[in-house]
Amino acid sequence: MEQNRKKTSKPYSPEFRARAVRLVAEHRDEYRSDAAAHAAIASKLGCSPDSLREWVRQAQRDGGERPGPTSAEKARIKELERENRELRQANEILKKAS
């Protein structure tokens, strides 16, 4: 069963995201908590603290510092889900044709 999801654009380039993550890593010790660092740095960059928090967490997963799927693994899962969906549709068409 497919969910109706709104397609959202990614308004921030990979370079912008990498720079934002680097700024958090470089300046984290200047703040009392991760949340405070995310809020302060995000406001300076013009993005949301939640977005910045997710980018930092994904960078940590990609670097092996945090458990969970890496960006490459997430892309592979998405590709396999698409392929699975296409094969199911093809099977339905073949069932109806026979």
N, CA, C and O atoms as a Tinker XYZ file with bonds, in Angstrom:
   392  protein
     1  N      0.843000   -1.183000    0.000000    73     2
     2  CA     0.000000    0.000000    0.000000    64     1     3
     3  C      0.885000    1.243000    0.000000    63     2     4     5
     4  O      1.726000    1.423000    0.881000    81     3
     5  N      0.685000    2.083000   -0.987000    73     3     6
     6  CA     1.496000    3.285000   -1.094000    64     5     7
     7  C      0.884000    4.424000   -0.286000    63     6     8     9
     8  O     -0.336000    4.580000   -0.226000    81     7
     9  N      1.750000    5.207000    0.328000    73     7    10
    10  CA     1.283000    6.374000    1.069000    64     9    11
    11  C      1.322000    7.571000    0.132000    63    10    12    13
    12  O      2.179000    7.674000   -0.746000    81    11
    13  N      0.384000    8.457000    0.341000    73    11    14
    14  CA     0.395000    9.693000   -0.437000    64    13    15
    15  C      1.358000   10.652000    0.223000    63    14    16    17
    16  O      1.055000   11.239000    1.262000    81    15
    17  N      2.508000   10.807000   -0.379000    73    15    18
    18  CA     3.521000   11.699000    0.167000    64    17    19
    19  C      3.706000   12.868000   -0.771000    63    18    20    21
    20  O      3.715000   12.722000   -1.993000    81    19
    21  N      3.849000   14.014000   -0.174000    73    19    22
    22  CA     4.131000   15.204000   -0.954000    64    21    23
    23  C      5.604000   15.183000   -1.319000    63    22    24    25
    24  O      6.455000   14.927000   -0.468000    81    23
    25  N      5.902000   15.447000   -2.556000    73    23    26
    26  CA     7.302000   15.548000   -2.960000    64    25    27
    27  C      7.829000   16.880000   -2.447000    63    26    28    29
    28  O      7.255000   17.937000   -2.706000    81    27
    29  N      8.922000   16.805000   -1.722000    73    27    30
    30  CA     9.513000   18.045000   -1.234000    64    29    31
    31  C     10.837000   18.266000   -1.952000    63    30    32    33
    32  O     11.596000   17.328000   -2.196000    81    31
    33  N     11.089000   19.493000   -2.276000    73    31    34
    34  CA    12.345000   19.809000   -2.932000    64    33    35
    35  C     13.431000   19.914000   -1.865000    63    34    36    37
    36  O     13.143000   20.104000   -0.684000    81    35
    37  N     14.645000   19.791000   -2.290000    73    35    38
    38  CA    15.766000   19.946000   -1.379000    64    37    39
    39  C     16.404000   21.294000   -1.691000    63    38    40    41
    40  O     17.220000   21.406000   -2.606000    81    39
    41  N     16.028000   22.311000   -0.929000    73    39    42
    42  CA    16.493000   23.658000   -1.252000    64    41    43
    43  C     17.965000   23.905000   -0.912000    63    42    44    45
    44  O     18.523000   24.930000   -1.302000    81    43
    45  N     18.594000   22.983000   -0.196000    73    43    46
    46  CA    19.977000   23.194000    0.220000    64    45    47
    47  C     20.895000   22.235000   -0.529000    63    46    48    49
    48  O     20.646000   21.030000   -0.582000    81    47
    49  N     21.940000   22.777000   -1.096000    73    47    50
    50  CA    22.879000   21.968000   -1.864000    64    49    51
    51  C     23.682000   21.051000   -0.932000    63    50    52    53
    52  O     23.793000   21.322000    0.264000    81    51
    53  N     24.234000   19.981000   -1.477000    73    51    54
    54  CA    25.095000   19.113000   -0.661000    64    53    55
    55  C     26.276000   19.884000   -0.054000    63    54    56    57
    56  O     26.710000   19.582000    1.058000    81    55
    57  N     26.786000   20.866000   -0.778000    73    55    58
    58  CA    27.903000   21.676000   -0.275000    64    57    59
    59  C     27.467000   22.500000    0.938000    63    58    60    61
    60  O     28.197000   22.611000    1.922000    81    59
    61  N     26.262000   23.078000    0.850000    73    59    62
    62  CA    25.724000   23.864000    1.960000    64    61    63
    63  C     25.558000   22.974000    3.187000    63    62    64    65
    64  O     25.942000   23.353000    4.293000    81    63
    65  N     24.985000   21.790000    2.986000    73    63    66
    66  CA    24.770000   20.864000    4.094000    64    65    67
    67  C     26.086000   20.447000    4.739000    63    66    68    69
    68  O     26.204000   20.408000    5.964000    81    67
    69  N     27.073000   20.136000    3.900000    73    67    70
    70  CA    28.383000   19.726000    4.422000    64    69    71
    71  C     29.023000   20.852000    5.229000    63    70    72    73
    72  O     29.627000   20.613000    6.275000    81    71
    73  N     28.885000   22.073000    4.736000    73    71    74
    74  CA    29.436000   23.235000    5.455000    64    73    75
    75  C     28.730000   23.418000    6.789000    63    74    76    77
    76  O     29.372000   23.704000    7.799000    81    75
    77  N     27.420000   23.256000    6.796000    73    75    78
    78  CA    26.647000   23.402000    8.028000    64    77    79
    79  C     27.059000   22.351000    9.054000    63    78    80    81
    80  O     27.229000   22.662000   10.233000    81    79
    81  N     27.220000   21.111000    8.605000    73    79    82
    82  CA    27.637000   20.023000    9.503000    64    81    83
    83  C     29.034000   20.318000   10.051000    63    82    84    85
    84  O     29.304000   20.104000   11.233000    81    83
    85  N     29.916000   20.810000    9.180000    73    83    86
    86  CA    31.281000   21.140000    9.606000    64    85    87
    87  C     31.265000   22.253000   10.655000    63    86    88    89
    88  O     32.024000   22.204000   11.623000    81    87
    89  N     30.403000   23.255000   10.464000    73    87    90
    90  CA    30.300000   24.345000   11.441000    64    89    91
    91  C     29.849000   23.829000   12.806000    63    90    92    93
    92  O     30.355000   24.267000   13.839000    81    91
    93  N     28.903000   22.906000   12.806000    73    91    94
    94  CA    28.448000   22.330000   14.077000    64    93    95
    95  C     29.604000   21.601000   14.752000    63    94    96    97
    96  O     29.824000   21.763000   15.952000    81    95
    97  N     30.338000   20.805000   13.993000    73    95    98
    98  CA    31.461000   20.055000   14.569000    64    97    99
    99  C     32.533000   20.992000   15.121000    63    98   100   101
   100  O     33.096000   20.741000   16.187000    81    99
   101  N     32.811000   22.064000   14.397000    73    99   102
   102  CA    33.858000   22.994000   14.804000    64   101   103
   103  C     33.474000   23.843000   16.015000    63   102   104   105
   104  O     34.340000   24.228000   16.801000    81   103
   105  N     32.176000   24.137000   16.170000    73   103   106
   106  CA    31.745000   25.084000   17.212000    64   105   107
   107  C     30.884000   24.461000   18.304000    63   106   108   109
   108  O     30.369000   25.180000   19.160000    81   107
   109  N     30.720000   23.153000   18.291000    73   107   110
   110  CA    29.842000   22.480000   19.256000    64   109   111
   111  C     30.220000   22.800000   20.695000    63   110   112   113
   112  O     29.344000   22.997000   21.537000    81   111
   113  N     31.522000   22.854000   20.985000    73   111   114
   114  CA    31.968000   23.069000   22.369000    64   113   115
   115  C     31.688000   24.485000   22.891000    63   114   116   117
   116  O     31.892000   24.762000   24.073000    81   115
   117  N     31.230000   25.364000   22.025000    73   115   118
   118  CA    30.895000   26.728000   22.440000    64   117   119
   119  C     29.466000   26.836000   22.988000    63   118   120   121
   120  O     29.061000   27.893000   23.472000    81   119
   121  N     28.711000   25.744000   22.907000    73   119   122
   122  CA    27.311000   25.759000   23.329000    64   121   123
   123  C     27.076000   24.735000   24.429000    63   122   124   125
   124  O     27.833000   23.774000   24.567000    81   123
   125  N     26.016000   24.947000   25.217000    73   123   126
   126  CA    25.751000   24.065000   26.359000    64   125   127
   127  C     25.158000   22.712000   25.959000    63   126   128   129
   128  O     25.191000   21.762000   26.741000    81   127
   129  N     24.608000   22.624000   24.725000    73   127   130
   130  CA    24.019000   21.357000   24.274000    64   129   131
   131  C     24.030000   21.303000   22.751000    63   130   132   133
   132  O     24.249000   22.310000   22.078000    81   131
   133  N     23.790000   20.105000   22.224000    73   131   134
   134  CA    23.677000   19.963000   20.772000    64   133   135
   135  C     22.531000   20.809000   20.246000    63   134   136   137
   136  O     22.657000   21.470000   19.215000    81   135
   137  N     21.404000   20.784000   20.964000    73   135   138
   138  CA    20.223000   21.543000   20.527000    64   137   139
   139  C     20.536000   23.040000   20.451000    63   138   140   141
   140  O     20.118000   23.717000   19.511000    81   139
   141  N     21.265000   23.547000   21.430000    73   139   142
   142  CA    21.627000   24.970000   21.426000    64   141   143
   143  C     22.547000   25.278000   20.245000    63   142   144   145
   144  O     22.400000   26.314000   19.596000    81   143
   145  N     23.487000   24.388000   19.967000    73   143   146
   146  CA    24.391000   24.584000   18.829000    64   145   147
   147  C     23.610000   24.570000   17.518000    63   146   148   149
   148  O     23.825000   25.415000   16.649000    81   147
   149  N     22.702000   23.605000   17.384000    73   147   150
   150  CA    21.898000   23.511000   16.155000    64   149   151
   151  C     21.052000   24.768000   15.974000    63   150   152   153
   152  O     20.975000   25.310000   14.872000    81   151
   153  N     20.417000   25.232000   17.048000    73   151   154
   154  CA    19.549000   26.409000   16.955000    64   153   155
   155  C     20.350000   27.652000   16.558000    63   154   156   157
   156  O     19.936000   28.402000   15.673000    81   155
   157  N     21.480000   27.867000   17.205000    73   155   158
   158  CA    22.278000   29.062000   16.933000    64   157   159
   159  C     22.869000   29.038000   15.526000    63   158   160   161
   160  O     22.797000   30.031000   14.802000    81   159
   161  N     23.445000   27.920000   15.147000    73   159   162
   162  CA    24.087000   27.828000   13.832000    64   161   163
   163  C     23.042000   27.857000   12.721000    63   162   164   165
   164  O     23.252000   28.495000   11.689000    81   163
   165  N     21.924000   27.175000   12.926000    73   163   166
   166  CA    20.859000   27.174000   11.917000    64   165   167
   167  C     20.328000   28.582000   11.677000    63   166   168   169
   168  O     20.072000   28.967000   10.537000    81   167
   169  N     20.164000   29.349000   12.752000    73   167   170
   170  CA    19.646000   30.710000   12.575000    64   169   171
   171  C     20.622000   31.574000   11.793000    63   170   172   173
   172  O     20.203000   32.447000   11.033000    81   171
   173  N     21.916000   31.341000   11.968000    73   171   174
   174  CA    22.923000   32.101000   11.212000    64   173   175
   175  C     22.943000   31.696000    9.736000    63   174   176   177
   176  O     23.224000   32.512000    8.859000    81   175
   177  N     22.638000   30.420000    9.479000    73   175   178
   178  CA    22.684000   29.915000    8.100000    64   177   179
   179  C     21.359000   30.081000    7.354000    63   178   180   181
   180  O     21.323000   30.022000    6.125000    81   179
   181  N     20.269000   30.289000    8.103000    73   179   182
   182  CA    18.971000   30.444000    7.467000    64   181   183
   183  C     18.273000   29.137000    7.153000    63   182   184   185
   184  O     17.492000   29.055000    6.205000    81   183
   185  N     18.552000   28.117000    7.944000    73   183   186
   186  CA    17.854000   26.840000    7.799000    64   185   187
   187  C     17.220000   26.489000    9.144000    63   186   188   189
   188  O     17.449000   27.181000   10.136000    81   187
   189  N     16.434000   25.428000    9.183000    73   187   190
   190  CA    15.790000   25.079000   10.444000    64   189   191
   191  C     16.729000   24.237000   11.310000    63   190   192   193
   192  O     17.538000   23.473000   10.784000    81   191
   193  N     16.626000   24.372000   12.626000    73   191   194
   194  CA    17.442000   23.550000   13.519000    64   193   195
   195  C     17.187000   22.050000   13.317000    63   194   196   197
   196  O     18.109000   21.241000   13.433000    81   195
   197  N     15.944000   21.684000   13.018000    73   195   198
   198  CA    15.622000   20.273000   12.789000    64   197   199
   199  C     16.341000   19.737000   11.554000    63   198   200   201
   200  O     16.855000   18.618000   11.566000    81   199
   201  N     16.374000   20.531000   10.499000    73   199   202
   202  CA    17.098000   20.108000    9.296000    64   201   203
   203  C     18.576000   19.922000    9.612000    63   202   204   205
   204  O     19.180000   18.920000    9.228000    81   203
   205  N     19.147000   20.883000   10.307000    73   203   206
   206  CA    20.564000   20.810000   10.653000    64   205   207
   207  C     20.841000   19.590000   11.525000    63   206   208   209
   208  O     21.840000   18.898000   11.327000    81   207
   209  N     19.966000   19.326000   12.484000    73   207   210
   210  CA    20.123000   18.160000   13.360000    64   209   211
   211  C     20.132000   16.878000   12.537000    63   210   212   213
   212  O     20.964000   16.001000   12.767000    81   211
   213  N     19.210000   16.761000   11.576000    73   211   214
   214  CA    19.165000   15.571000   10.716000    64   213   215
   215  C     20.417000   15.441000    9.872000    63   214   216   217
   216  O     20.931000   14.335000    9.703000    81   215
   217  N     20.918000   16.546000    9.339000    73   215   218
   218  CA    22.137000   16.495000    8.526000    64   217   219
   219  C     23.323000   16.027000    9.364000    63   218   220   221
   220  O     24.143000   15.229000    8.910000    81   219
   221  N     23.401000   16.536000   10.594000    73   219   222
   222  CA    24.496000   16.137000   11.488000    64   221   223
   223  C     24.386000   14.650000   11.802000    63   222   224   225
   224  O     25.382000   13.929000   11.746000    81   223
   225  N     23.193000   14.193000   12.130000    73   223   226
   226  CA    23.004000   12.774000   12.442000    64   225   227
   227  C     23.347000   11.882000   11.255000    63   226   228   229
   228  O     23.977000   10.838000   11.424000    81   227
   229  N     22.933000   12.291000   10.046000    73   227   230
   230  CA    23.242000   11.488000    8.863000    64   229   231
   231  C     24.747000   11.465000    8.622000    63   230   232   233
   232  O     25.297000   10.425000    8.261000    81   231
   233  N     25.412000   12.585000    8.815000    73   231   234
   234  CA    26.869000   12.627000    8.650000    64   233   235
   235  C     27.540000   11.704000    9.666000    63   234   236   237
   236  O     28.537000   11.054000    9.355000    81   235
   237  N     26.993000   11.649000   10.876000    73   235   238
   238  CA    27.535000   10.746000   11.889000    64   237   239
   239  C     27.321000    9.288000   11.487000    63   238   240   241
   240  O     28.203000    8.455000   11.693000    81   239
   241  N     26.149000    8.970000   10.914000    73   239   242
   242  CA    25.901000    7.604000   10.431000    64   241   243
   243  C     26.875000    7.261000    9.303000    63   242   244   245
   244  O     27.447000    6.171000    9.273000    81   243
   245  N     27.055000    8.201000    8.380000    73   243   246
   246  CA    27.953000    7.981000    7.251000    64   245   247
   247  C     29.393000    7.788000    7.720000    63   246   248   249
   248  O     30.162000    7.061000    7.092000    81   247
   249  N     29.751000    8.437000    8.815000    73   247   250
   250  CA    31.110000    8.331000    9.362000    64   249   251
   251  C     31.288000    7.185000   10.340000    63   250   252   253
   252  O     32.373000    7.002000   10.890000    81   251
   253  N     30.229000    6.408000   10.563000    73   251   254
   254  CA    30.328000    5.273000   11.470000    64   253   255
   255  C     30.273000    5.639000   12.944000    63   254   256   257
   256  O     30.538000    4.795000   13.800000    81   255
   257  N     29.931000    6.891000   13.256000    73   255   258
   258  CA    29.869000    7.345000   14.649000    64   257   259
   259  C     28.509000    7.086000   15.288000    63   258   260   261
   260  O     28.382000    7.150000   16.511000    81   259
   261  N     27.502000    6.799000   14.488000    73   259   262
   262  CA    26.139000    6.609000   14.973000    64   261   263
   263  C     25.550000    5.416000   14.231000    63   262   264   265
   264  O     25.788000    5.248000   13.035000    81   263
   265  N     24.775000    4.580000   14.941000    73   263   266
   266  CA    24.158000    3.442000   14.249000    64   265   267
   267  C     23.041000    3.902000   13.315000    63   266   268   269
   268  O     22.445000    4.961000   13.510000    81   267
   269  N     22.776000    3.102000   12.320000    73   267   270
   270  CA    21.705000    3.400000   11.374000    64   269   271
   271  C     22.219000    3.333000    9.951000    63   270   272   273
   272  O     23.422000    3.214000    9.717000    81   271
   273  N     21.295000    3.411000    8.998000    73   271   274
   274  CA    21.693000    3.292000    7.589000    64   273   275
   275  C     22.467000    4.514000    7.096000    63   274   276   277
   276  O     22.121000    5.656000    7.399000    81   275
   277  N     23.511000    4.245000    6.338000    73   275   278
   278  CA    24.288000    5.333000    5.739000    64   277   279
   279  C     23.513000    5.901000    4.554000    63   278   280   281
   280  O     22.493000    5.348000    4.143000    81   279
   281  N     23.999000    6.990000    4.022000    73   279   282
   282  CA    23.354000    7.598000    2.845000    64   281   283
   283  C     23.337000    6.625000    1.673000    63   282   284   285
   284  O     22.343000    6.526000    0.953000    81   283
   285  N     24.441000    5.907000    1.486000    73   283   286
   286  CA    24.516000    4.935000    0.391000    64   285   287
   287  C     23.513000    3.809000    0.602000    63   286   288   289
   288  O     22.859000    3.370000   -0.344000    81   287
   289  N     23.391000    3.343000    1.839000    73   287   290
   290  CA    22.429000    2.279000    2.132000    64   289   291
   291  C     20.996000    2.765000    1.928000    63   290   292   293
   292  O     20.156000    2.027000    1.414000    81   291
   293  N     20.720000    3.994000    2.326000    73   291   294
   294  CA    19.378000    4.548000    2.126000    64   293   295
   295  C     19.044000    4.661000    0.642000    63   294   296   297
   296  O     17.922000    4.374000    0.224000    81   295
   297  N     20.029000    5.080000   -0.148000    73   295   298
   298  CA    19.817000    5.195000   -1.604000    64   297   299
   299  C     19.568000    3.822000   -2.207000    63   298   300   301
   300  O     18.710000    3.676000   -3.078000    81   299
   301  N     20.306000    2.815000   -1.758000    73   299   302
   302  CA    20.130000    1.448000   -2.264000    64   301   303
   303  C     18.756000    0.905000   -1.889000    63   302   304   305
   304  O     18.097000    0.268000   -2.710000    81   303
   305  N     18.323000    1.150000   -0.664000    73   303   306
   306  CA    17.000000    0.696000   -0.221000    64   305   307
   307  C     15.919000    1.343000   -1.082000    63   306   308   309
   308  O     14.981000    0.675000   -1.518000    81   307
   309  N     16.053000    2.638000   -1.325000    73   307   310
   310  CA    15.077000    3.355000   -2.147000    64   309   311
   311  C     15.031000    2.776000   -3.552000    63   310   312   313
   312  O     13.957000    2.603000   -4.127000    81   311
   313  N     16.212000    2.475000   -4.104000    73   311   314
   314  CA    16.294000    1.893000   -5.444000    64   313   315
   315  C     15.617000    0.513000   -5.475000    63   314   316   317
   316  O     14.871000    0.209000   -6.406000    81   315
   317  N     15.876000   -0.308000   -4.468000    73   315   318
   318  CA    15.269000   -1.642000   -4.405000    64   317   319
   319  C     13.751000   -1.568000   -4.229000    63   318   320   321
   320  O     13.018000   -2.369000   -4.809000    81   319
   321  N     13.282000   -0.606000   -3.428000    73   319   322
   322  CA    11.836000   -0.438000   -3.254000    64   321   323
   323  C     11.168000   -0.041000   -4.568000    63   322   324   325
   324  O     10.078000   -0.517000   -4.888000    81   323
   325  N     11.828000    0.832000   -5.323000    73   323   326
   326  CA    11.294000    1.243000   -6.634000    64   325   327
   327  C     11.237000    0.050000   -7.577000    63   326   328   329
   328  O     10.237000   -0.173000   -8.260000    81   327
   329  N     12.329000   -0.716000   -7.605000    73   327   330
   330  CA    12.391000   -1.892000   -8.467000    64   329   331
   331  C     11.318000   -2.906000   -8.072000    63   330   332   333
   332  O     10.668000   -3.490000   -8.939000    81   331
   333  N     11.133000   -3.113000   -6.787000    73   331   334
   334  CA    10.113000   -4.031000   -6.278000    64   333   335
   335  C      8.718000   -3.581000   -6.716000    63   334   336   337
   336  O      7.906000   -4.392000   -7.160000    81   335
   337  N      8.452000   -2.283000   -6.587000    73   335   338
   338  CA     7.158000   -1.731000   -6.986000    64   337   339
   339  C      6.913000   -1.955000   -8.483000    63   338   340   341
   340  O      5.813000   -2.332000   -8.886000    81   339
   341  N      7.950000   -1.720000   -9.307000    73   339   342
   342  CA     7.809000   -1.914000  -10.749000    64   341   343
   343  C      7.562000   -3.379000  -11.090000    63   342   344   345
   344  O      6.760000   -3.684000  -11.973000    81   343
   345  N      8.249000   -4.289000  -10.394000    73   343   346
   346  CA     8.052000   -5.720000  -10.655000    64   345   347
   347  C      6.655000   -6.170000  -10.244000    63   346   348   349
   348  O      6.044000   -6.987000  -10.933000    81   347
   349  N      6.147000   -5.654000   -9.144000    73   347   350
   350  CA     4.772000   -5.985000   -8.727000    64   349   351
   351  C      3.759000   -5.514000   -9.768000    63   350   352   353
   352  O      2.804000   -6.223000  -10.087000    81   351
   353  N      3.980000   -4.300000  -10.296000    73   351   354
   354  CA     3.082000   -3.780000  -11.326000    64   353   355
   355  C      3.146000   -4.640000  -12.584000    63   354   356   357
   356  O      2.119000   -4.931000  -13.198000    81   355
   357  N      4.357000   -5.045000  -12.963000    73   355   358
   358  CA     4.513000   -5.893000  -14.149000    64   357   359
   359  C      3.819000   -7.235000  -13.930000    63   358   360   361
   360  O      3.177000   -7.754000  -14.844000    81   359
   361  N      3.940000   -7.800000  -12.732000    73   359   362
   362  CA     3.273000   -9.068000  -12.420000    64   361   363
   363  C      1.755000   -8.929000  -12.512000    63   362   364   365
   364  O      1.082000   -9.818000  -13.034000    81   363
   365  N      1.221000   -7.833000  -12.014000    73   363   366
   366  CA    -0.228000   -7.586000  -12.092000    64   365   367
   367  C     -0.681000   -7.516000  -13.550000    63   366   368   369
   368  O     -1.713000   -8.080000  -13.914000    81   367
   369  N      0.082000   -6.834000  -14.364000    73   367   370
   370  CA    -0.258000   -6.721000  -15.793000    64   369   371
   371  C     -0.228000   -8.096000  -16.441000    63   370   372   373
   372  O     -1.119000   -8.429000  -17.221000    81   371
   373  N      0.775000   -8.892000  -16.132000    73   371   374
   374  CA     0.879000  -10.236000  -16.702000    64   373   375
   375  C     -0.251000  -11.149000  -16.232000    63   374   376   377
   376  O     -0.753000  -11.958000  -17.012000    81   375
   377  N     -0.659000  -11.028000  -14.964000    73   375   378
   378  CA    -1.777000  -11.830000  -14.433000    64   377   379
   379  C     -3.078000  -11.486000  -15.152000    63   378   380   381
   380  O     -3.863000  -12.372000  -15.490000    81   379
   381  N     -3.299000  -10.196000  -15.382000    73   379   382
   382  CA    -4.524000   -9.755000  -16.040000    64   381   383
   383  C     -4.535000  -10.169000  -17.514000    63   382   384   385
   384  O     -5.595000  -10.418000  -18.087000    81   383
   385  N     -3.356000  -10.239000  -18.116000    73   383   386
   386  CA    -3.256000  -10.584000  -19.528000    64   385   387
   387  C     -3.477000  -12.080000  -19.768000    63   386   388   389
   388  O     -3.889000  -12.476000  -20.859000    81   387
   389  N     -3.210000  -12.899000  -18.774000    73   387   390
   390  CA    -3.334000  -14.359000  -18.994000    64   389   391
   391  C     -4.702000  -14.902000  -18.640000    63   390   392
   392  O     -4.944000  -16.101000  -18.774000    81   391
